[in-house]
């Protein structure tokens, strides 16, 4: 029986992957702490619904403003160093907020400015960080590598972090943010242990002005499998965000749950994710990626339909558990497929386009969900999500097999079996 360390971070992925994994998990714990503490802090400083909602908007606004730029920067500089600098900037920004809280001079505008600056640094950290795994692991190991990284997001960002942040906030408003500073600082120290990961040389014609963002978009436009994958993620985020933006009203007003029941819904999805963590290795070995992608997207369509039809909290819990299960599988597979198909020198730009699509879809979906719920009630967004996701799935059903079967990008260093993965 393999040791716990081997099960979490297989030896074949190398020491560098373990440093990356530790840094990612620690950073996600800090983000999870802030996920609950930041809204509590804003609500304690203002009673304005608009300002409270603005705090949440700071999570995705920087991606829309700086996402493409961050991807281009990641493709032209030392990616490991970029992650370290961006995370260090995050720690400094939050440390400034801690100083304002300790001196009693913090106000809602300072908190919102902090959230925006923190989110901006996070864009650059995540854009560069998303390119590190393909540089440390061979294409065949990207699936298990992404699964372990996503497991850290599930545990730190969704399960352990938020309740810990709420508990620390109850002790004092500055404690959760001080803990976040410590987590992010530790993440910087861990990732500094990774062997230098240089960016592959970029070929450019003499006398031609480099246009990195345009080059990335041009490559994406002419690569049908990755382009289709990005479109699928964009559209399914729109349909997903529409009902999720008003989930609290659906749970309390329509299903008759209290605040505890609403919180338990998200916990149910996290538990489903844990089951997926345990079973992903088996799925990857025994089921094709194309089948898994179709199953996951089909279950998304069914989930929307069930939520539109049911009034049973028990059914809602079961569906949310299933959502956590297939969402983890889909997230791991879609990331793995994209990383295998994108050339190393374009990883940052294509990943940033993908993230801009994710957050753009969230903005559009939440806006549509609020309007639809206002006009047609709490089940309206679920019917919109069902119809939109079903139509999208029907249109891309045949394309999914081409996405999963597309020829992976093979890096020359990946073919050198004389050197262990992660030690280049």
N, C-alpha and C positions, 0 to 999 in steps of 0.2 A: 504494500500500500504506500503511495507517495506521501511525502511529508506535507504539512500544511503549506510551507513556503513554496514547495514545488507545485502544489495544486493551484495556488494563487498566481504565482509568477513562474511558469515553467523555465527550467534551466536553459532550454534551447533558445529562448529569447534573449539571453545574455544579461550581464550585470547592468548595462545601461538602461535596459527596459525596466529593471527593478527601481532604479533611481527615478525614472520618468513616472512609473506607477505611484511611488511614494509621494512624489511632488504633486501629482494630479489628485490623489486622494486627499492629501492635506489641504490643498487649495479648495477642493470641493467642500470640505468640512467648513472652512471659513466662509465660503459663499452661502452655505446652508444656514449658518448662524445669522448672517446678515439678512437672509431671506425673510425671516420672521421679525428680527429686531428692527430693521429699517422702517417697515410700516408702523410698528408700535411707536417708534420714536416720532415719526411724522404726525401720527394721530394724537400724540401727547402734546404737540406744539401747535396744532391747528384743528379746527372743526370743519374746515372747508372740504367738501367732497372732491372738488376740482384739484386742490393741492395734494390731497391724499392719493388721488388717481395719478397725479403727475409723478409721484414717487415711483409708481410701477412703470410708468412710461420711460423713465430713465434707464430701465433695464435693456430696452431694445432700440431707443433713439440713436445712441452712438453707432450701432451696427448700420443703420440706414445712412448715417452721415459719413462714416469713416471705414466701413467694411471693405470696400474695394481697394481703398488706399492701403489699408493694413495688409491685405493679401499681397499687393505688389511689393510692399516693404519686406514682407517675410520671404519673398522669392529672390531678394537681392542682397540679403545680409545674413550674418550668422544667426540662425534661427534659435539656437539654444540661448545665445546672449540676448536676443530680443525678448524672449520669455522672461529671462532674469530681470532685465531692465523694466519691462512693463509691470511685472509683479512687484518689483521694488517700488515703482511709482504708486501702485495701488496701496501698498503698506504706508507710504508717506502720506497719501491723501487721507486715509482713514485715521492715521495718527493725529493729523491736524484736527479732525472732527472730535477725537477723544479730548484734545486740549480744550476745544470750545466747550465741550460738555463738562469737563472738570472745573472750568472757570465760570460756568453758568452763563455764558454769553451766546450759546447756540440758539439759533432760530430756524424756522422752517426753510428759509431761503438758503442758509448755509448748508442744511442737510440736503436740499435738492441739488445744490451746486456740487456737493461732495459726491452724491450719487451719479451725477453726470460725468464728473472727472474720473471716478472709479470705473464707471462703465466704459469710458473711452479707453482707459488703460487696459481694461479687460478685453476689448476688441483686438488690440494688438497682441496681447498675451495669448488669446485663444487662436488667432489666425496663425501665429508662428508655432504655437504648441501643437496644432493639428497636423503639422507637417513632420513632426519628429518621429512618430511611430513608423511611417514608411521608410525612414532613413535608418531605423534601428532593427527592423524585422524584415524577414523575407516575405514575399507575397503570400505564401502558403500559411504564414503565421499571423497575418493581419487580423483574421477573424477572432482568434483567441485573445490577441492583444487588445483589440477594440472592446471585446466583451469584458475584459478585466478593467479597462479604463471606465467603461460605462457603469460597471458595478460600483466603482468608487463614487460616481455621480449619484447613483441611486441611494447609496447608504449615506454619504455625507451631505448631499444637497437636498435630499427629499426626506430622509428618515431621521438621522441623528442630529444634523445641524439645526433645523427649525425648532424642535422642542428645546434644545440646548440654548439657542439664542433667546427664546422666550423666557426660560428660567433665569438666565444671566441678566436679562433686562429687568426682571422683577427685583433682582438684587441691587441694581443701579444702572442707569441708562448708559453709562460708559463701558460697563463690563463686557457686553457682547462684542463691541467694536474693538476693544483691546484684545480680546481673544481672536478676533479676525486678523488683526495685525500680526499676532504671533503665528497663526496658521500660514498666512501668506509669506511671512519671512522664512519660516521653516521650508516652505515649498521652494523658495529661491535657493536656499542652501542645498536642498536635495538635488535639484536639477543642475546645480553647478558641478555636481560630481559626474555628470555625463561627459563622455569623451567628446571633444570638439566635433561638431557635425557641419562641415562646410557645405555651402550651396553649390550644386553642380554648375560648371561654367555655362554662361548664357551666350548663345551664338547670336551675333548681330552683324548686319552688313555694314561695312565701313561707310562712314558719311551719313548713315541713317539715324535720325533722332529716335532713341528708344521710347516706346509708348507702352509700358508694361501692362497697364489696365486694359488698353485696347487689344494688346496681344492675347491676354487671357480670354477676353470676351470673343475674339476671333477664333481661338482654338475651340472654345466651348460651342460656338455656333456651328462649327464644322465637324463636331464629334457627336453623332446622333445618340449613342448610348448614354453618355454622361449628360447631354443636354436634356434628354427625356427624363432621366432620373431627377435632375434639378427641378424640372417642371412638375413632376409628380409630387415632390416634396413641397413645393410652393402651394399647389392647389390643395393638397391634403391638409396643409397647415391652415389654409383659409377655412375649409370645412370643419376642421377640428376646433379652431379657435372660436367659431361662431357660437356654438352652445357652451363651450367651456368658459367663455367670458361672463355668462350669466348662470353658471352652474349653481352658485350659492342660492339664487332665487328659485331655480328649478327644484333643488333639494329641499329647501325650507317651505316654499309656498305651494309647490305641486305635490311633492312626495310626503310632506308633513314631517320632515326631520327637524331636529333641533341643531344647535351649533356643534354639539359633539358628534351627531350623526353625519353632518356634513364633513367634518374633519376625518371621520372614519372612512369616508369614500376614498379620499386620497391615500389613506393608509392601505386600503384594500388593493389599490393599484400598485403600491410599492411591494406588497407581499407577492403579487403576481410576478413582479420583476425579479424577486428572489428565486422563484421557481424557475424562471427563464435562465438565470445565472447558472443554476445547477445543471440544467439540461441543454445548454447551448452547445457544449462540446459534442454531445451525442447527435444533436440535430445537424451540426455542421458536417459530421462524418457520414450520416445516413440519408440526408435529404438534400436535394439540390437547392441552390440559392434561388433559382427561378420559381420553384415550387413554394419555398418559404416566403418569398416576396409576394406571390399571389395570395397565399393563405393569409398573410398578415393584412394586406390591403382589403381582402374580402371580409375578414373579421371586423375591420374598421367600419365597413359599410353596414354590416349586421348590427354592430354596437349602436350606431346612430338610430337604426330602425327600432331596436328594442327599447331604447330610452324614449323614443317618440311614442311608443305604444303602452309602456308599463306605468303603473302607479304603485308598484310594490317596491319598498325599500330593499327587501331581500334580493329581488331580481337585480336591482341597481348595484348592490354590493358584489354579486356574482359577475356582472358585466364589467365592473371596474377592476375586479381581480383579473379577468381575462384581458382587459385592456393593458394592464401593467405587464402581463406575460408577453403578448405579441408586440407591444410597443418596444420593449427591450430588444426582442429579436430583430424587428425591422430596423431600429436605429443602428444596431451592430452591423447588420448585413449591408445596409445602404452606405454606411461609412466605409466599410471594407471594400465594397465594389468600387466606389469612387476612388479610393486610394490606389487600388490596383490598376485602374484605367488611366489615371492622370500622370503625365511625365513628372519626374521629381522637381524640375525647375518651375513647374506650374502649380504645384500642390497648394501653395498659399493662396494664389489668386482664385483657383477654382473652389477651394474650401470657403473662401470669403464670399464668393458669389452664392454658394449654397446657403451660407448663414444669412446673407442679406435676404434671400428668398424666404428662409424660415421666419425671420422677424417681420419682414414685409407681409407675409401671409398672416402672421398673428395680428398685426395692426388692422389689416383689411377685414379679417374674420371677426375680430372683436367688435369693430364698428358695425359690420353687417348684423352680427348677432344681437347687438343692442337694439338696432332699428327693428329687426324682425320680431324680437320678443315684445317690443313696445306695441307693434301692430297686431300680432297674432298670438301672443301669449307665450308661456315658458316652453311649450313643446315646438313652437315654430322654428327655432334655430336647429332643433334635432331633425325636423323634416327637411330643412334646407341642406343640412350636412349629409343626410342620407341620399337625397337626390343628386347633390353635387359630386359626392364621392363615388356613387354608383355609376354615374355617367362618365366620370374621369377614368374609373377602372375599366369600363367597357372599351373606352378609346385606346387605352395603353396596354390592354391585356396581352396582345400578341408581341408588343415591343418589349415586354418584361423578359422574355426568353432571350432576346438579342442583347439586352443589358447584361444579364447574368453570364451569357456565353461569350461576351466580347473578350478579345485577346488582352490579357494583362500586360501592363508595361513592365518590361524586365530590365532592371538596373544591372549594369555590368558587375558591380560589386556583389549583387545578390547571388550571382552564379559562382562565386569563388568559395567553394566548400572548405578551403583550407583555413578560413577565418571564421570564427564563431560569430553568430548574429549579435549585434549590439556592441561589438568590440572593435569596430572599424574606426 
